[in-house]
Amino acid sequence: MASQPPQPPSPPAEAEPDWRQRFEERWGLRRRGVPLPPEEDPDGKRLLRLGALKKPFERNLLQSPNPEGVNIYEAAPPCPPSASQVPLDPQGNFKGWQISIEPIPEDSKQDPLSLASPRYSWRVKEQRVDLLAEGLWEALLDLYQPNITVMDWYEHSKLASSVYELHVQLLGADGTLVIGEFHHVAREHEQDLKNKNWFHVSHLFKHYGPGVRYIHFQHKTKGVETPAGFLWTRATDSSVSVQLRD
């Protein structure tokens, strides 16, 4: 029987990247006193790898931050009345957002004998950020507590005296325990005192305590149903980001 030809040697296996070193080179965690997951622990190594690949700091953790396709660098284009109270613009990208319509009876001064009475409602857009899935880890969130910044812009739509609300909650591992929160309700004077097309809202969470695992971001923009159709207020450039402290 003919002898088998010698097999070529197998190529050497590629060494797994040093995820801890990648983190250190990019973010300088050691000098900041940031606790890292234990590398000897398989789960710690997984977290290091996930964090190095996800690059969780200084980036927007929200999906589709500009769902309606408008931007703050230009005046918001005219918003033609919609034929019905549809919560989604068919030209937009609303991936990641949960959308709902919330009627506002107290704002709707409706005369049952008049078809011209406006009917107001909130267009509610919200999403939840899973911080561990985005590359952060428990010791970082519980002991170091990096800064968390939320920002948003809303349109000067002039549809009502108050056309916008922002509600952000820092939530625990069960997704319900509220550890920190921020609420902003636009007031009429904001629109009277500032002669511009877009209004900026922001908040910095810091020293919020241990246990934060999720961020729930919700903004509400007011719309009104008229005989001509449905008009609404737009929001854009929504963001949630995590920053290391120097």
C-alpha positions as CSV (number, residue, x, y, z in Angstrom):
1,M,0.0,0.0,0.0
2,A,1.3,3.4,-1.0
3,S,2.4,5.6,1.9
4,Q,0.5,8.7,2.5
5,P,2.3,11.9,1.6
6,P,3.3,14.0,4.5
7,Q,0.8,16.6,5.6
8,P,2.0,20.2,5.7
9,P,2.3,21.6,9.2
10,S,-0.8,23.5,10.5
11,P,-0.3,27.2,10.6
12,P,0.2,28.5,14.1
13,A,-3.0,29.7,15.8
14,E,-3.3,33.4,15.9
15,A,-2.9,34.8,19.4
16,E,-6.0,36.4,20.9
17,P,-5.7,40.1,21.1
18,D,-4.8,41.7,24.4
19,W,-8.1,43.3,25.0
20,R,-7.0,45.0,28.3
21,Q,-4.0,46.6,26.5
22,R,-6.3,47.8,23.7
23,F,-8.6,49.5,26.3
24,E,-5.6,51.0,28.0
25,E,-4.1,52.4,24.9
26,R,-7.3,54.0,23.7
27,W,-8.8,55.3,26.9
28,G,-6.1,55.4,29.6
29,L,-8.2,53.6,32.1
30,R,-5.4,52.9,34.6
31,R,-4.5,56.5,35.2
32,R,-8.2,57.3,35.6
33,G,-8.6,54.5,38.2
34,V,-11.2,52.7,36.2
35,P,-11.8,49.1,37.5
36,L,-11.5,46.5,34.7
37,P,-13.1,43.1,34.6
38,P,-10.8,40.3,35.8
39,E,-9.0,39.0,32.8
40,E,-8.5,35.5,34.3
41,D,-12.3,35.1,34.6
42,P,-13.8,33.9,31.3
43,D,-16.7,36.3,31.7
44,G,-14.3,39.1,32.4
45,K,-12.4,38.3,29.3
46,R,-15.7,38.4,27.3
47,L,-16.5,41.8,28.8
48,L,-13.1,43.2,27.9
49,R,-13.5,41.9,24.3
50,L,-17.0,43.3,24.0
51,G,-15.9,46.7,25.3
52,A,-12.9,46.9,23.1
53,L,-15.0,46.1,20.0
54,K,-18.0,48.3,21.0
55,K,-16.0,51.3,22.0
56,P,-18.7,52.4,24.5
57,F,-17.3,55.8,25.4
58,E,-18.0,59.1,23.7
59,R,-20.4,57.7,21.2
60,N,-24.1,58.0,20.8
61,L,-25.8,54.9,22.3
62,L,-29.2,55.6,20.8
63,Q,-30.3,54.0,17.5
64,S,-31.6,56.3,14.7
65,P,-30.9,59.6,16.5
66,N,-32.3,61.6,13.6
67,P,-35.4,59.6,12.7
68,E,-37.3,62.3,10.9
69,G,-34.5,63.3,8.6
70,V,-34.1,67.0,9.7
71,N,-31.0,68.6,11.2
72,I,-30.2,71.5,13.4
73,Y,-27.9,73.2,10.9
74,E,-30.8,74.2,8.7
75,A,-34.2,75.7,9.4
76,A,-36.8,72.9,9.7
77,P,-38.5,72.5,6.3
78,P,-42.2,73.2,6.1
79,C,-44.3,70.4,7.6
80,P,-47.2,69.8,5.3
81,P,-50.4,68.6,7.1
82,S,-50.7,64.9,7.2
83,A,-54.0,63.4,6.0
84,S,-54.4,61.5,9.3
85,Q,-52.7,61.3,12.7
86,V,-50.0,58.9,11.6
87,P,-47.2,58.6,14.2
88,L,-44.5,57.8,11.6
89,D,-43.2,59.8,8.7
90,P,-42.9,57.3,5.9
91,Q,-39.6,58.9,4.8
92,G,-38.0,58.5,8.2
93,N,-35.8,55.9,9.9
94,F,-37.4,55.0,13.2
95,K,-35.4,51.8,13.9
96,G,-35.0,51.3,17.7
97,W,-37.8,53.7,18.6
98,Q,-41.1,52.7,20.2
99,I,-43.7,55.2,18.9
100,S,-47.1,56.0,20.3
101,I,-49.8,58.8,20.2
102,E,-51.1,60.2,23.5
103,P,-54.2,62.4,23.4
104,I,-54.3,65.6,25.4
105,P,-57.9,66.3,26.3
106,E,-57.1,69.4,28.5
107,D,-55.4,71.1,25.5
108,S,-58.2,70.3,23.1
109,K,-60.7,73.1,23.5
110,Q,-63.3,71.4,21.4
111,D,-66.7,72.7,20.6
112,P,-68.9,69.7,19.7
113,L,-70.8,71.9,17.3
114,S,-67.6,73.0,15.5
115,L,-65.5,70.9,13.1
116,A,-62.7,73.6,13.3
117,S,-61.8,72.9,17.0
118,P,-58.2,71.7,17.2
119,R,-57.4,68.4,18.9
120,Y,-53.9,68.1,20.5
121,S,-51.8,65.1,21.2
122,W,-48.3,64.0,22.1
123,R,-46.2,62.0,19.6
124,V,-44.1,59.9,22.0
125,K,-40.8,58.3,20.9
126,E,-38.8,56.3,23.4
127,Q,-36.1,53.7,23.5
128,R,-34.1,51.8,26.2
129,V,-30.3,51.5,26.2
130,D,-28.8,48.3,27.7
131,L,-25.4,49.6,29.0
132,L,-23.9,46.1,29.5
133,A,-24.8,45.1,25.9
134,E,-23.2,48.3,24.7
135,G,-19.8,47.3,26.1
136,L,-19.8,48.7,29.6
137,W,-19.4,46.5,32.7
138,E,-20.7,46.3,36.3
139,A,-17.6,47.5,38.2
140,L,-17.3,50.5,35.9
141,L,-20.9,51.5,36.4
142,D,-21.0,50.8,40.2
143,L,-17.6,52.0,41.4
144,Y,-16.3,54.5,38.9
145,Q,-19.7,55.8,37.7
146,P,-18.8,57.5,34.4
147,N,-20.6,60.6,33.4
148,I,-23.8,60.1,31.3
149,T,-24.9,62.9,29.0
150,V,-28.3,63.2,27.3
151,M,-29.0,65.8,24.6
152,D,-31.9,66.6,22.3
153,W,-33.2,69.3,20.0
154,Y,-36.8,70.2,19.2
155,E,-38.4,72.4,16.7
156,H,-39.9,75.9,17.3
157,S,-43.2,74.7,15.8
158,K,-45.4,77.4,17.5
159,L,-48.3,74.9,17.6
160,A,-48.9,75.5,21.3
161,S,-47.4,77.3,24.3
162,S,-45.5,74.1,25.2
163,V,-44.6,71.7,22.4
164,Y,-41.9,69.4,23.9
165,E,-41.0,67.2,26.9
166,L,-37.9,65.1,27.7
167,H,-37.9,62.3,30.3
168,V,-34.8,60.3,31.0
169,Q,-34.4,57.6,33.7
170,L,-31.4,55.6,34.9
171,L,-32.7,52.2,35.7
172,G,-31.5,49.2,37.8
173,A,-30.9,45.6,36.6
174,D,-34.7,44.8,36.9
175,G,-35.5,47.6,34.4
176,T,-37.9,49.3,36.8
177,L,-35.9,50.6,39.8
178,V,-35.3,54.3,39.1
179,I,-31.8,55.4,40.3
180,G,-31.7,58.8,38.7
181,E,-33.9,60.9,36.4
182,F,-34.2,64.1,34.5
183,H,-37.3,65.8,33.2
184,H,-37.6,68.9,31.0
185,V,-40.9,70.5,30.0
186,A,-40.6,73.3,27.4
187,R,-42.3,76.5,28.5
188,E,-43.7,79.3,26.4
189,H,-41.0,81.8,27.5
190,E,-38.3,79.6,26.0
191,Q,-39.8,80.2,22.6
192,D,-40.4,83.9,23.2
193,L,-36.9,84.8,24.3
194,K,-35.0,82.9,21.7
195,N,-35.3,83.8,18.1
196,K,-34.2,80.6,16.4
197,N,-35.6,77.5,14.8
198,W,-34.3,74.8,17.1
199,F,-34.0,74.6,20.9
200,H,-31.4,72.5,22.7
201,V,-31.9,70.4,25.9
202,S,-29.2,68.6,27.7
203,H,-28.4,67.1,31.1
204,L,-25.3,65.5,32.7
205,F,-25.7,62.6,35.2
206,K,-22.8,62.1,37.6
207,H,-22.3,60.5,41.0
208,Y,-25.7,58.8,40.5
209,G,-24.9,55.7,42.7
210,P,-24.4,52.0,42.0
211,G,-26.7,49.7,40.1
212,V,-27.4,51.5,36.9
213,R,-27.8,49.1,34.0
214,Y,-30.3,50.7,31.6
215,I,-31.2,54.2,30.4
216,H,-34.7,55.0,29.3
217,F,-34.9,57.9,26.9
218,Q,-38.3,59.4,26.0
219,H,-39.3,62.6,24.3
220,K,-42.7,63.9,23.5
221,T,-43.5,66.4,20.8
222,K,-46.9,68.1,20.4
223,G,-49.2,67.8,17.4
224,V,-52.5,69.2,16.5
225,E,-55.3,67.9,14.3
226,T,-57.0,70.7,12.3
227,P,-59.5,70.7,9.4
228,A,-56.5,71.0,7.1
229,G,-54.8,67.9,8.5
230,F,-52.4,66.9,11.3
231,L,-49.4,69.1,12.1
232,W,-46.6,68.0,14.5
233,T,-43.4,69.2,16.2
234,R,-40.2,67.5,15.2
235,A,-37.2,66.5,17.3
236,T,-33.7,65.6,16.1
237,D,-30.1,64.7,17.1
238,S,-31.2,62.8,20.2
239,S,-28.2,61.3,22.0
240,V,-27.1,59.3,25.1
241,S,-23.4,59.0,25.7
242,V,-21.0,57.9,28.4
243,Q,-17.8,59.8,29.2
244,L,-14.7,59.0,31.3
245,R,-13.6,61.7,33.7
246,D,-10.1,63.2,33.5
